[in-house]
Amino acid sequence: MQLDAKIPSGPLSEKWDKHRFELKLVNPANKRKYSIIVVGTGLAGGSAAASLAELGYYVKNFCVQDSPRRAHSIAAQGGINAAKNYQNDGDSIWRLFYDTIKGGDFRAREANVYRLAQVSNHIIDHCVAQGIPFAREYGGLLANRSFGGAQVSRTFYARGQTGQQLLLGAYSSLMRQVAAGRITLFPRREMLDLVVINGQARGIVVRNLVTGEIESHAADAVVMCTGGYANVFYLSTNAMASNVSATFRAYKKGAFFANPCYTQIHPTCIPVHGTYQSKLTLMSESLRNDGRVWVPKTPGDKRPPNQIPESERDYYLENKYPSFGNLVPRDVASRNAKAQCDMGKGVGETGFAVYLDFKDAIKRDGKDVIAQKYGNLFQMYEKITASNPYEEPMMIYPASHYVMGGLWVDYNLMSTLPGLFVLGEANFSDHGANRLGASALMQGLADGYFVIPYTIGGYLVGMDHSDVTTDHPAFKDAVQYVNERVKRLLAINGKRTVDDFHRELGHILWEYCGMSRNDEGLLKARTMIQALREEFWQNAMIPGSDKDFNQSLERAGRVADFLEFAELLVIDAFERKESCGGHFNEGYQTEENEAKRDDENFCHVAAWEYKGDDTEPERHIEPLVFENVQLTQRSYK
Ligand SMILES: Cc1cc2nc3c(=O)[nH]c(=O)nc-3n(C[C@H](O)[C@H](O)[C@H](O)COP(=O)(O)OP(=O)(O)OC[C@H]3O[C@@H](n4cnc5c(N)ncnc54)[C@H](O)[C@@H]3O)c2cc1C
């Protein structure tokens, strides 16, 4: 199948305007005749549902939490990028576009990224109008700070709670439409299948997580905003409920899965401290504006940090990358932290940590200024580790955090299945092989507030309008599939907990497909995942019934999907014979141990087509064409 990204013709800066003009419009009076399912209420889903309802469509909005406000987006800390250039430090739409393309190691689509940079400024205006309390300068202008991979300050923030504030904004808009009767909310529902009729996505099947009831919902189009799958690594910074199930079930119904091996390991997280830990905590990248990363120069130096003199510290990021220093992109910072620990210079009890030190910043700016910028993050760190970061350096280590892979979408954000749109972290995104900090919130809100409201109209006007109800046999088949799967899970009656399987899966991926990979390890991982999956279906212990609230059953379903999906992830990693961004194959590195791309053979998106449970998935490619930037070896020196 030929993947057509439907990128509009014309100069880069005019593509989006031209496309919006050319897209067919739905007459305002006709909009209320269309119903749209939006799965997800995070920043992508919340903004999409609110905007579509505001336009006049009837929206059904689903989430697994008890309230849309508890979507994982609420955890976002550090900020959201935009090219406003309020700092007058040389920013522009072009620079944000270029930084994002380069940050993603030249593995993203130019046209999408340019549009993202263009609409970034509208997002800030929109959110300010909603009342988001962004930090401000003394004179009243919105304040900015810097994030990795940029030499300008373009990150808008609300202390370390930017996601929460933005989500409250989207939620307010959403609830306005709930009150107006144009949105019906379905909390506590888990999407377990997608319904495709005559080649078009026409509905979903969900499980009511409180009563256990299986429900069918039909619509004219489905918009999936179900977030990322970083929890496939078991330990991650994501919310416990983040999953791959919704996107993976859509993949099985014909939507291609793009670049599953592009996962992001965030360099600054609180290190793992025990076997029974189920969650990792992010320490926002914003801390690297003022914190300095270092390790002792001598391997095995176990002195407390404050007793190690300046001359015996290695500020390895500042030394190796003088231009970007501590603000190199995440993939680069993570690999360097690992390299230091592999050399025996790691600190803390496990030796898998490096220091993030605020001593110089506090001396320079004063404790109050630092507390004003990062107070809640420092408090969170102290609560978890019982160490005071104002007095001794934080200890940090990379952790699984975000995914750039997801369902393949074209310029209209439509998947390979007509009528199925995918937004936010759930799509394969505009970030290429590595996402720059503060760009996920930008992308989710760009997709929901500013892209889907236009592009879905173009689809609805031309779609096959035959009436579809939940009585259609395709719904009955999907319900039967979901019921059988639930029953199969409950019938296993084994001895090993689902968490234990998940933990082992996470270990396999971290070891063989984490910060670095090699072909031998990837093949081994694949065999190990297959064996673990087989054992899961024979020996998983899932207590309770399907007739009521059963979190063991919920988790089992998600882990079963992770166990299948993980194999696709390592297959994708194995087939990409190069290193780029977050995908670092040891066989492809420069003399300085940086990722070495192969632009001749791998300058493309890999999109996988499901061919059946016992058949290899098929790899399709979308070539990436760069007409406006030159492909270079990424350098942050
Ligand atoms: C700790 C942390 C801090 C971060 N900080 C930043 C930051 O400062 N800046 C930045 O740009 N990015 C940040 N990120 C990344 C960013 O938060 C996420 O990429 C973004 O919020 C994802 O939004 P989303 O709307 O796509 O998905 P989510 O917010 O994950 O929402 C997913 C929605 O889908 C629903 N859902 C999922 N599966 C199903 C299903 N099967 N059935 C029904 N509903 C389902 C959920 O209930 C939820 O409503 C951070 C991430 C983490 C983990």
PDBQT file of the ligand as one rigid body, heavy atoms in Angstrom, charges set to zero:
ROOT
HETATM    1  C1  LIG A 701       5.527  13.501  34.424  1.00  0.00    +0.000 C 
HETATM    2  C2  LIG A 701       5.360  14.072  33.061  1.00  0.00    +0.000 A 
HETATM    3  C3  LIG A 701       5.618  15.414  32.824  1.00  0.00    +0.000 A 
HETATM    4  C4  LIG A 701       5.479  15.945  31.555  1.00  0.00    +0.000 A 
HETATM    5  N1  LIG A 701       5.743  17.274  31.358  1.00  0.00    +0.000 NA
HETATM    6  C5  LIG A 701       5.598  17.791  30.119  1.00  0.00    +0.000 A 
HETATM    7  C6  LIG A 701       5.847  19.175  29.896  1.00  0.00    +0.000 A 
HETATM    8  O1  LIG A 701       6.190  19.921  30.796  1.00  0.00    +0.000 OA
HETATM    9  N2  LIG A 701       5.688  19.649  28.636  1.00  0.00    +0.000 N 
HETATM   10  C7  LIG A 701       5.304  18.857  27.592  1.00  0.00    +0.000 A 
HETATM   11  O2  LIG A 701       5.171  19.355  26.483  1.00  0.00    +0.000 OA
HETATM   12  N3  LIG A 701       5.040  17.550  27.797  1.00  0.00    +0.000 NA
HETATM   13  C8  LIG A 701       5.171  17.001  29.023  1.00  0.00    +0.000 A 
HETATM   14  N4  LIG A 701       4.909  15.673  29.216  1.00  0.00    +0.000 N 
HETATM   15  C9  LIG A 701       4.305  14.890  28.122  1.00  0.00    +0.000 C 
HETATM   16  C10 LIG A 701       2.811  15.216  28.033  1.00  0.00    +0.000 C 
HETATM   17  O3  LIG A 701       2.293  15.363  29.319  1.00  0.00    +0.000 OA
HETATM   18  C11 LIG A 701       2.012  14.142  27.303  1.00  0.00    +0.000 C 
HETATM   19  O4  LIG A 701       2.631  13.785  26.115  1.00  0.00    +0.000 OA
HETATM   20  C12 LIG A 701       0.617  14.677  26.961  1.00  0.00    +0.000 C 
HETATM   21  O5  LIG A 701       0.007  15.209  28.099  1.00  0.00    +0.000 OA
HETATM   22  C13 LIG A 701      -0.242  13.587  26.357  1.00  0.00    +0.000 C 
HETATM   23  O6  LIG A 701      -1.540  14.122  26.168  1.00  0.00    +0.000 OA
HETATM   24  P1  LIG A 701      -2.652  13.291  25.414  1.00  0.00    +0.000 P 
HETATM   25  O7  LIG A 701      -3.877  14.113  25.455  1.00  0.00    +0.000 OA
HETATM   26  O8  LIG A 701      -2.152  12.847  24.099  1.00  0.00    +0.000 OA
HETATM   27  O9  LIG A 701      -2.841  11.969  26.297  1.00  0.00    +0.000 OA
HETATM   28  P2  LIG A 701      -3.198  11.757  27.849  1.00  0.00    +0.000 P 
HETATM   29  O10 LIG A 701      -3.110  12.976  28.649  1.00  0.00    +0.000 OA
HETATM   30  O11 LIG A 701      -2.385  10.570  28.259  1.00  0.00    +0.000 OA
HETATM   31  O12 LIG A 701      -4.711  11.354  27.826  1.00  0.00    +0.000 OA
HETATM   32  C14 LIG A 701      -5.131  10.086  27.388  1.00  0.00    +0.000 C 
HETATM   33  C15 LIG A 701      -6.631  10.027  27.548  1.00  0.00    +0.000 C 
HETATM   34  O13 LIG A 701      -7.104   8.850  26.911  1.00  0.00    +0.000 OA
HETATM   35  C16 LIG A 701      -7.901   8.098  27.787  1.00  0.00    +0.000 C 
HETATM   36  N5  LIG A 701      -7.704   6.693  27.457  1.00  0.00    +0.000 N 
HETATM   37  C17 LIG A 701      -6.536   6.014  27.327  1.00  0.00    +0.000 A 
HETATM   38  N6  LIG A 701      -6.774   4.753  26.954  1.00  0.00    +0.000 NA
HETATM   39  C18 LIG A 701      -8.114   4.631  26.848  1.00  0.00    +0.000 A 
HETATM   40  C19 LIG A 701      -8.965   3.559  26.509  1.00  0.00    +0.000 A 
HETATM   41  N7  LIG A 701      -8.495   2.367  26.153  1.00  0.00    +0.000 N 
HETATM   42  N8  LIG A 701     -10.306   3.787  26.543  1.00  0.00    +0.000 NA
HETATM   43  C20 LIG A 701     -10.820   5.003  26.877  1.00  0.00    +0.000 A 
HETATM   44  N9  LIG A 701     -10.053   6.051  27.186  1.00  0.00    +0.000 NA
HETATM   45  C21 LIG A 701      -8.715   5.860  27.174  1.00  0.00    +0.000 A 
HETATM   46  C22 LIG A 701      -7.426   8.452  29.182  1.00  0.00    +0.000 C 
HETATM   47  O14 LIG A 701      -8.443   8.213  30.101  1.00  0.00    +0.000 OA
HETATM   48  C23 LIG A 701      -7.107   9.927  28.989  1.00  0.00    +0.000 C 
HETATM   49  O15 LIG A 701      -8.299  10.674  29.143  1.00  0.00    +0.000 OA
HETATM   50  C24 LIG A 701       5.067  15.120  30.483  1.00  0.00    +0.000 A 
HETATM   51  C25 LIG A 701       4.812  13.772  30.712  1.00  0.00    +0.000 A 
HETATM   52  C26 LIG A 701       4.971  13.239  31.986  1.00  0.00    +0.000 A 
HETATM   53  C27 LIG A 701       4.746  11.790  32.184  1.00  0.00    +0.000 C 
ENDROOT
TORSDOF 0
